[in-house]
Every structure is written in structure tokens, then in C-alpha cells.
Amino acid sequence: MTPPCVLTIAGSDSGGGAGIQADLKTMLALGVHGMSVVAAVTAQNSLGVQGYWELPAEAVRAQLDSVLGDIGAQAIKTGMLASPELVEVVAEALSRVEAPIVVDPVAVSKHGDPLLAPAAVQTVISRLLPLATVVTPNLWEVEQLTSVKVEDEDDLRRAADAMLALGPTWVLVKGGHLPGPPVDLLTDGTAEFRFSAERHDNRHTHGTGCTLASAIASYLALGEDVPRAVEMAKEYVTGAISYGFPLGAGIGPVDHGWRWR
């Protein structure tokens, strides 16, 4: 039998820890068929991003048409889209699909390197976020998109409400950078769920955001509702963080195959 198909639209990470590479590893680990539309190529390793080059809009549009026009998808995840033009191309294509869409509003890398042009922020807000079934911002991305600064767990709901005002159905605000035990908040404006996890003493966490969003998309494709998909994805990514391993001279990746170890 053909497994559910999940499409990632994101950037390529030459170091293999994040981006398209992390997405496809996650999808394989969770039992779905991963497909990819490459929006940008990075020169990247454990020390940071040395450069990135977005693909021409026609190349991104052609990839989208090829996959969605023939195979289709049971869920879609977006990551690094780099420029206003590429956000427009992706949003236009996704406006015609019925599959759930998980938007990871990637703006900077784990090392703090910018991955989204400042001019693209408004395009993400106006064109992409209203299409999202779930959007998964970290605290810096919340501030970039809404101007709401989260300083403690009490601010999470205010941040989520500000994100919901931009149009997504559900928002998962990732609170892992707050002091204390990590807590993420998921809400659609009515229901609210908080997910806590053990904080592992492991610096090798490259790819956590990509992995979480891809895991959510995978579980949605497998038929789970949003709260259960997020709960299961959190369990998977927490295990992947616990098994993160050194690679190169800097920050290593999470282990997408940790359940097989």
C-alpha cells in the first residue's frame, strides 16, 4: 500500500541537520512518503550558514506543479522561503490545495544567520499565514511577526492570540528558549493545550524546528487531529534532541533515527 504523502517546501541544508534533509528524515522515521520542493540552497555546516541562494521562482513553481499535479499530498509543510517572490509563488499554489498546511516561519538559523529577507516578512503575514492549519513560531519569530515580546510563560497566550489574528487556524508557540522547563502552547483561540518536556543537557539541537513541523505534518497526514499530532510530534522531537550528536566543530543535529538506536 502507498503510505500517506507529505510535501516539504523549504531550503536545502548541506550539513544535513535541518531544512529539506531534516524534513525527509523525519517523514521516513514516522512512516510517510516525503516529497520536496527546494526553494533555496544553503552552504551550511555545524558552525553556521556561509551563504544561501534562492531558486528562481519558475523553478519553485515547476516543482510544485509537478508534485501536486500528479501525486498530491495528504499534508504540506513549509520552511525557509527566503524572498517575497518565493512566498508569493508558494502561497498561490497552496491556496488551491485542501491538505492541512504546517507553516514553520523560518527567519534565522540555529546560529542566528538570517534566512528570510526583511521584505518577505509582510508577504508571509499577508499571503502565507492565512493558509496555515498550524503555524509553529519560536519566540523570536513571534516578535518579528507580531511585535509581541515573550518574557515568561504567562506571555505565551498573548503571543498566540497575536499570531491567530494573522489568520492561521492553530498556533503552536514554542517556548523552549524561556528559562525553566520547556513549555509550548497550542491554541485555536478556544481550546488550549500546553506541552511540557524534559530539558536535555545537550547542545546538539540543530534542526529542531524543522523536525517538529515536519513531524506535525506527518501525523496530520496519518489522520491525527491537530492536538494529537502536536503531542506525538513533541514526543518524537524530544527523543531526537536527547540523542543529538556532535558533528563537525560546532552544533550537531538532532537524531532523526533515535527510535531505531
C-alpha positions in Angstrom: 0.0 0.0 0.0 1.1 3.6 -0.7 1.8 5.4 2.5 0.4 9.0 3.1 2.4 11.6 1.2 3.8 14.7 2.8 5.4 17.6 0.9 8.1 19.9 2.3 8.7 23.2 0.7 11.9 24.6 2.2 15.7 25.1 1.8 18.4 22.6 1.5 20.9 22.2 4.4 24.2 21.0 3.0 25.2 19.8 6.5 22.1 17.5 6.6 20.8 18.6 10.0 17.9 20.9 9.1 15.8 22.0 6.2 14.8 19.6 3.4 17.2 17.0 4.7 15.7 17.0 8.3 12.2 17.0 6.9 12.7 14.0 4.7 14.4 12.1 7.6 11.6 12.9 9.9 9.0 11.7 7.4 10.7 8.4 6.8 11.1 7.8 10.5 7.3 8.4 11.0 6.1 6.2 8.2 5.0 8.6 5.5 6.4 9.3 2.0 8.3 12.5 1.9 8.5 14.8 -1.2 10.3 18.0 -1.6 10.2 21.4 -3.4 13.6 23.1 -2.9 13.1 26.8 -2.5 16.7 27.7 -1.7 20.2 26.2 -1.3 22.4 26.9 1.6 26.1 26.5 2.2 25.9 25.4 5.8 27.7 23.3 8.4 27.9 22.9 12.1 29.4 26.4 12.5 26.7 28.3 10.7 25.4 29.4 7.3 28.1 30.6 5.0 25.6 31.6 2.2 22.3 30.9 0.6 20.8 31.2 -2.9 17.1 31.2 -3.6 16.0 29.3 -6.6 14.2 31.1 -9.5 10.5 31.4 -9.0 9.8 29.4 -12.1 11.9 26.5 -10.7 9.9 26.5 -7.5 6.6 26.8 -9.4 7.5 23.9 -11.7 8.4 21.7 -8.7 5.0 22.5 -7.1 3.1 21.8 -10.3 4.9 18.5 -10.8 4.3 17.1 -7.3 0.8 18.5 -6.7 -0.4 17.9 -10.2 0.4 14.2 -10.2 1.0 12.8 -6.8 -0.8 15.2 -4.5 -0.2 15.4 -0.7 -2.0 14.5 2.5 -0.1 17.2 4.3 2.3 20.1 3.4 5.0 21.7 5.4 6.7 25.0 4.6 10.1 26.2 5.9 12.7 28.5 4.5 11.2 30.5 1.6 13.8 33.3 1.5 12.1 36.0 -0.5 8.8 37.8 -1.1 8.6 36.4 -4.6 9.0 32.8 -3.5 6.5 33.3 -0.7 4.0 34.5 -3.3 4.6 31.6 -5.6 4.2 29.1 -2.7 1.1 30.8 -1.3 -0.6 30.9 -4.7 0.0 27.2 -5.2 -1.2 26.2 -1.7 -4.3 28.3 -2.0 -5.6 25.6 -4.3 -5.0 22.6 -2.1 -7.2 21.0 0.6 -4.5 19.2 2.6 -3.5 20.6 6.0 -0.6 23.0 5.9 2.0 23.4 8.6 3.9 26.7 8.3 7.3 27.0 10.1 8.0 30.7 9.6 11.8 30.2 9.3 13.6 33.5 9.7 17.0 32.7 11.2 19.2 29.6 11.6 20.2 28.0 14.9 23.4 30.0 14.7 21.5 33.3 14.2 22.1 33.6 10.5 19.2 35.3 8.6 17.3 33.1 6.2 14.4 35.3 5.3 14.7 38.7 3.6 13.2 41.5 5.7 11.0 42.5 2.8 9.4 39.0 2.9 8.0 39.3 6.4 4.9 41.2 5.3 4.3 38.7 2.5 4.4 35.8 4.9 1.9 37.6 7.1 -0.5 38.6 4.3 -0.2 35.6 2.0 1.0 32.5 3.8 -0.2 32.6 7.4 -3.9 32.8 6.4 -3.5 29.4 4.7 -1.9 27.7 7.7 -3.6 24.9 9.5 -0.8 25.2 12.1 1.9 27.8 12.4 4.9 27.0 14.6 6.8 30.1 15.5 9.6 30.3 18.1 9.7 33.4 20.4 11.9 35.4 18.1 9.6 34.7 15.1 6.6 35.7 17.2 8.2 39.1 17.9 9.2 39.5 14.3 5.7 38.8 13.0 3.6 40.5 15.7 5.9 42.7 17.8 4.8 40.8 20.9 7.8 40.0 23.1 7.5 36.9 25.3 9.5 37.1 28.5 7.9 34.3 30.6 5.3 31.5 30.3 2.5 34.0 31.2 3.1 35.8 27.8 2.6 32.7 25.7 -1.2 33.1 25.3 -0.9 36.8 24.4 1.6 35.8 21.8 -0.6 33.1 20.4 -3.6 35.4 20.2 -1.5 37.9 18.3 -0.5 35.2 15.8 -4.0 33.9 15.5 -5.0 37.4 14.4 -2.9 36.9 11.3 -5.1 34.2 10.1 -3.9 30.6 10.9 -6.3 28.1 12.3 -4.0 26.9 15.1 -0.8 28.4 16.6 1.9 26.5 18.4 4.1 29.0 20.2 7.4 27.3 21.1 8.7 28.3 24.5 11.9 26.3 24.6 14.1 29.4 24.9 12.4 30.6 28.1 14.0 29.8 31.4 12.9 26.7 33.3 11.2 23.5 31.9 10.3 24.0 28.2 6.6 24.7 27.6 4.9 25.1 24.2 1.4 26.5 23.9 -1.1 25.3 21.2 -4.4 27.1 20.7 -7.1 27.8 18.1 -8.4 30.7 20.2 -10.8 28.5 22.0 -9.1 25.2 23.0 -5.7 25.5 24.7 -3.1 22.8 25.2 0.3 23.1 26.9 3.1 20.7 26.2 6.0 20.4 28.6 9.1 18.2 28.2 12.3 17.4 29.9 15.1 19.9 29.1 18.0 17.7 28.0 21.6 18.8 28.7 22.6 18.6 25.0 23.9 21.4 22.8 23.4 19.4 19.6 19.9 20.6 18.7 20.3 21.7 15.1 17.1 21.1 13.1 14.6 21.0 16.0 12.2 23.5 14.4 12.2 21.8 11.0 11.9 18.4 12.6 8.9 19.4 14.8 7.0 21.0 12.0 7.6 18.0 9.7 6.5 15.6 12.4 3.3 17.5 12.9 2.6 17.4 9.2 3.4 13.7 9.1 1.0 12.9 11.9 -1.7 15.0 10.3 -1.2 13.0 7.1 -1.6 9.8 9.1 -5.0 11.0 10.2 -4.4 12.6 13.7 -6.2 15.8 14.7 -4.1 18.9 15.4 -3.7 18.5 19.2 -2.8 14.8 19.0 -0.4 15.4 16.0 1.4 18.1 18.1 1.5 15.9 21.1 3.0 13.0 19.2 5.4 15.3 17.3 6.6 16.7 20.6 7.4 13.3 21.9 9.3 12.4 18.7 11.4 15.6 18.7 12.1 15.4 22.4 13.6 12.0 21.8 15.6 13.3 18.8 17.0 16.1 20.9 18.1 13.6 23.7 20.0 11.6 21.1 21.5 14.7 19.3 25.1 14.0 18.4 28.3 16.0 17.7 29.1 16.8 14.1 31.9 19.0 12.9 33.3 21.7 15.2 30.0 23.4 16.2 26.4 22.5 16.9 25.4 19.0 15.8 22.0 17.8 14.7 19.2 16.0 16.5 19.0 12.3 15.7 16.0 11.6 13.5 16.5 7.9 13.7 16.7 7.7 17.5 13.9 5.2 17.8 16.0 2.7 15.8 19.0 3.0 18.1 
